[in-house]
């Protein structure tokens, strides 16, 4: 098929402000890339944060998309992983100063083949759009940063577990268990043979349980950390914080067992809190965008030098997730399907900034 030379995108006009551009050039296809005709996009808190704090005027926004492959780079053709016509979902680094023409919020997305998932026939584009960034974030958090005692190879051999079936492995706390990253982490932990426990609001307990949480705790309660310590026998050694606020850092630190362990969060943590257990708990925070393997040119402490090893890990993680998808072992996060196409997407970024969704993702069909 012949491709257009221009397309419609949602791009940055200035800090905190978006614009609809109807004549943006379709990005040039590179050897390891795949060009996708977008069917649906999901909005993440990261989209609003980059627009507000690391804005790149005229750069395309967005990280999560799904659609149909329309062209392949030379290396991708040789790999045989994808073909024109495949239904896929993927993630890219939008609002990227080094590649302003790449972002999920456009009619066509130029994506790295390493970060694409081929969709099962029974998965809708709307459901699929919730997967990729959550996969990238949860995989990196659990297997690279938190260093849970399970390998990606072991995950690939996972067998489906019944919701009420408890594993024999170690406990892992997921603070923010009803977020898209939280539900993805819970499901991966369950499949990996570990014992995921979670915190969230009582209204989302059922969601966390459906994805495989062994037990769920109400983070509003003053007794939350004490209850987690009691449930885990004061032996909790792994905590993933998907909320990344001072209150959740403190909760995780109080919940970790007597011997300490590892605490991983998605944004910078408060050293004043982590110093309270400096000898026994090892904290870290990370950014999923480093998985592209190239420099991440963002403001302040969010800037990162190129990390080629992250690209290698990310590619392996998506291969592992593809295997789980092919075997029907992956649930998708709940969605709220919105209207308005690209204008709706721009409004959705404002919505998620003002009031982040709880227990679902905003998804916009755009074709």
C-alpha positions in Angstrom: 0.0 0.0 0.0 1.1 3.5 -0.6 1.7 5.6 2.5 0.8 9.3 2.9 3.5 11.8 3.3 1.7 13.5 6.2 -0.6 12.6 9.1 -2.5 14.1 12.1 -0.7 14.1 15.5 -1.1 15.5 19.0 2.0 17.6 19.7 3.2 20.1 22.2 2.5 23.7 21.6 4.1 24.9 24.9 4.4 23.8 28.5 1.2 22.1 29.5 -0.5 22.9 26.2 -1.2 20.6 23.2 -2.2 21.2 19.6 -3.6 19.1 16.8 -1.3 19.1 13.8 -2.9 17.8 10.6 0.1 17.9 8.3 3.0 16.5 10.3 5.5 14.4 8.2 5.0 10.7 8.5 8.3 9.5 10.2 11.0 7.9 8.1 11.2 4.2 8.6 14.5 2.9 10.0 16.0 -0.5 9.8 14.9 -1.8 13.2 11.5 0.0 13.2 8.0 -0.9 12.2 5.4 1.6 10.9 2.0 1.1 12.5 -1.3 2.6 11.5 -2.8 3.6 14.8 -6.2 2.2 15.9 -6.3 3.2 19.6 -4.1 5.0 22.2 -4.1 4.9 26.0 -3.2 7.9 28.2 -0.7 7.5 31.0 0.2 9.9 33.9 3.7 10.1 32.2 2.2 11.9 29.2 0.9 14.8 31.4 4.2 14.9 33.4 6.4 15.1 30.3 4.2 17.8 28.8 4.3 19.8 32.0 7.9 19.4 33.1 10.0 18.3 30.0 8.1 19.9 27.1 9.6 19.8 23.6 7.6 22.2 21.4 6.2 20.5 18.3 7.2 17.0 19.5 4.5 14.3 19.4 3.2 13.1 22.8 2.2 9.6 23.8 3.6 6.2 24.8 0.9 3.5 24.4 -0.8 2.6 21.1 -2.2 -0.3 19.1 -2.9 -0.7 15.4 -1.9 -2.5 12.2 1.6 -2.9 10.7 1.8 -1.1 7.4 5.6 -1.2 6.7 8.7 -2.9 8.0 12.3 -1.8 8.2 15.0 -4.0 6.6 16.2 -5.6 9.8 12.6 -6.3 10.9 11.8 -8.0 7.6 14.9 -10.2 8.1 13.9 -11.2 11.6 10.5 -12.6 10.5 8.8 -11.5 13.7 6.3 -9.2 12.1 4.5 -8.9 8.8 2.4 -6.2 7.1 -1.2 -6.6 8.3 -0.2 -7.9 11.8 -2.3 -6.5 14.7 0.1 -5.1 17.3 0.4 -3.0 20.4 3.6 -1.1 21.4 5.2 1.6 23.3 7.4 4.5 22.3 9.1 7.5 24.0 7.0 10.5 23.1 7.9 14.1 23.8 11.5 13.1 22.8 13.8 16.0 22.0 16.1 13.6 20.1 13.2 12.2 18.0 10.3 14.7 18.1 8.6 12.9 15.2 8.1 9.7 17.3 5.1 9.5 19.6 2.0 7.3 20.1 -0.5 10.1 19.5 -0.4 10.1 15.8 -2.1 8.4 12.8 1.2 6.5 12.2 3.7 5.5 14.7 7.3 4.6 13.9 8.1 2.0 16.7 11.1 -0.2 17.6 10.2 -3.8 16.8 11.7 -4.8 20.1 8.8 -3.1 21.9 5.9 -4.5 19.9 3.5 -7.3 20.9 1.5 -9.3 18.3 -2.1 -9.5 19.5 -4.3 -12.5 19.9 -7.2 -12.6 17.6 -9.7 -12.2 20.4 -8.0 -9.0 21.9 -9.5 -5.7 20.9 -7.3 -2.7 20.0 -8.8 -0.8 22.9 -7.8 -3.5 25.4 -4.4 -4.0 23.8 -3.5 -0.3 24.1 -3.3 -0.7 27.9 -0.5 -3.3 27.7 2.9 -2.1 26.4 4.1 0.6 28.8 2.7 -1.3 31.8 4.6 -4.4 30.5 7.8 -2.4 30.1 7.6 -0.8 33.5 6.6 -3.9 35.4 9.1 -6.1 33.8 12.0 -3.6 34.4 10.9 -3.0 37.9 10.6 -6.7 38.9 13.4 -8.4 37.0 16.0 -5.7 36.7 15.6 -3.3 39.6 13.8 -5.3 42.4 15.7 -8.4 41.4 13.0 -10.9 42.4 14.3 -14.4 42.8 12.9 -15.6 39.4 14.4 -15.2 35.9 12.7 -14.2 32.7 13.4 -17.7 31.4 11.5 -19.1 34.4 8.7 -16.7 33.7 8.5 -18.0 30.2 7.8 -21.5 31.5 5.0 -20.2 33.8 1.8 -22.1 34.1 -1.6 -20.5 34.7 -2.6 -20.2 38.3 -6.1 -20.2 39.8 -7.1 -16.9 41.5 -7.3 -18.6 44.9 -4.3 -20.8 44.5 -1.4 -19.6 46.7 2.2 -19.9 45.6 5.1 -21.2 47.7 7.6 -18.4 46.7 8.5 -15.2 48.5 6.1 -12.3 49.2 6.4 -9.2 47.0 4.4 -6.0 48.0 2.9 -4.0 45.2 1.9 -0.6 46.5 -0.7 0.8 44.1 -2.0 -2.6 43.1 -4.9 -1.1 41.1 -2.8 0.9 38.7 -2.0 -0.4 35.2 1.6 -1.1 36.3 0.4 -2.6 39.6 -2.0 -5.1 38.0 0.6 -6.1 35.5 3.2 -6.6 38.2 0.7 -8.6 40.3 0.0 -10.9 37.4 3.6 -11.4 36.5 4.5 -12.2 40.1 1.7 -14.7 40.3 2.8 -16.4 37.1 6.4 -16.4 38.3 5.5 -18.5 41.4 5.8 -15.7 43.9 3.3 -14.3 46.4 2.0 -10.9 45.4 0.3 -8.8 48.0 -1.0 -5.3 47.3 -2.3 -2.0 48.7 -5.1 0.0 47.1 -8.5 1.5 48.0 -11.2 -1.0 49.1 -13.2 -0.2 46.0 -10.4 -1.7 43.9 -9.7 -4.8 46.1 -11.6 -7.1 43.6 -9.4 -5.8 40.8 -6.2 -6.7 42.6 -7.6 -10.1 43.5 -8.6 -10.8 39.9 -5.1 -10.2 38.7 -3.7 -12.6 41.3 -3.0 -10.8 44.6 -2.9 -13.2 47.5 -4.0 -10.5 49.9 -4.9 -6.8 49.6 -4.6 -4.1 52.2 -6.3 -0.7 52.6 -3.5 1.9 52.4 -5.8 4.5 54.1 -5.6 2.6 57.4 -2.9 3.6 60.0 -2.5 -0.1 60.6 -1.7 -1.0 57.0 2.0 -1.6 57.3 1.6 -3.4 60.6 -1.0 -5.7 59.0 1.4 -6.4 56.2 4.2 -7.2 58.6 1.9 -9.6 60.5 0.7 -11.3 57.3 4.2 -11.8 55.9 5.7 -13.0 59.3 7.9 -9.9 59.4 9.8 -11.4 56.4 8.8 -9.2 53.5 12.0 -8.4 51.4 10.6 -6.9 48.2 8.4 -3.8 47.7 7.4 -2.1 44.4 5.9 1.3 44.8 3.7 2.2 41.8 2.4 5.4 43.4 5.8 7.0 44.2 4.7 9.4 46.9 6.2 10.1 50.3 3.4 8.3 52.0 3.8 5.1 50.0 7.6 5.2 50.5 7.0 5.3 54.2 4.4 2.6 54.1 6.7 0.3 52.1 9.6 0.9 54.5 7.4 0.1 57.5 6.1 -3.0 55.8 9.4 -4.5 54.9 10.5 -7.2 57.3 13.1 -7.1 60.1 16.0 -8.1 57.8 15.2 -5.4 55.3 15.3 -5.9 51.5 14.8 -3.9 48.4 12.5 -0.9 47.6 11.9 0.2 44.0 9.8 3.1 42.9 8.9 4.8 39.6 10.0 8.4 40.6 12.7 10.0 42.8 12.1 9.0 46.5 12.6 11.1 49.6 16.0 10.5 51.1 14.7 11.7 54.5 12.5 8.6 54.5 14.9 6.0 53.1 17.6 7.0 55.5 15.5 5.6 58.3 16.6 2.1 57.3 19.8 2.9 55.3 21.6 -0.2 56.6 18.9 -2.8 55.8 16.9 -1.5 52.8 18.3 -0.7 49.4 16.2 1.8 47.6 16.2 2.6 43.9 14.0 4.4 41.3 14.0 4.0 37.6 12.5 5.2 34.3 11.1 2.8 31.7 12.2 5.1 28.8 15.8 4.0 29.3 14.7 0.7 27.7 15.1 2.3 24.3 18.8 2.1 24.9 19.4 5.7 23.7 19.9 8.9 25.6 16.8 10.2 27.4 17.0 14.0 27.1 14.6 15.2 29.8 14.9 17.9 32.5 16.9 17.6 35.7 17.3 14.2 37.4 15.1 12.5 34.8 17.8 12.9 32.1 19.7 9.6 31.3 22.7 8.6 29.3 22.3 5.9 26.8 22.0 2.4 28.4 22.4 -0.2 25.6 22.0 -3.0 28.2 18.5 -1.8 29.0 17.5 -2.2 25.3 18.8 -5.8 25.4 16.8 -6.5 28.6 13.7 -4.8 27.2 13.8 -6.9 24.0 14.0 -10.1 26.1 11.2 -8.9 28.4 8.9 -8.4 25.4 9.7 -11.8 24.0 8.8 -13.3 27.3 5.5 -11.3 27.4 4.7 -12.4 23.8 5.0 -16.0 24.9 2.6 -15.4 27.7 0.2 -13.6 25.4 0.4 -16.5 22.9 -0.6 -18.9 25.6 -3.6 -16.9 26.7 -2.1 -16.1 30.1 -2.3 -12.3 30.0 -5.2 -10.2 31.3 -5.6 -6.6 30.2 -6.2 -3.7 32.6 -9.8 -2.4 32.6 -10.5 0.4 30.2 -12.8 3.4 29.8 -13.3 3.9 26.1 -13.6 7.5 25.3 -14.7 9.5 22.2 -13.4 12.5 20.4 -10.5 11.0 18.4 -7.4 13.2 18.5 -9.2 16.2 20.1 -10.4 13.8 22.7 -6.9 12.6 23.4 -5.7 16.1 24.0 -8.6 16.6 26.5 -7.8 13.3 28.1 -4.3 14.5 29.0 -5.9 17.4 30.9 -8.2 14.9 32.5 -5.5 12.6 33.7 -3.5 15.5 35.1 -6.5 16.8 37.1 -7.7 13.4 38.4 -5.8 10.2 37.5 -8.2 7.3 36.8 -8.5 4.7 39.6 -8.7 1.1 38.5 -8.9 1.8 34.7 -7.2 3.4 31.8 -8.5 6.1 29.4 -8.4 4.7 25.9 -9.3 6.5 22.7 -10.1 4.8 19.4 -8.6 7.0 16.7 -9.4 5.4 13.3 
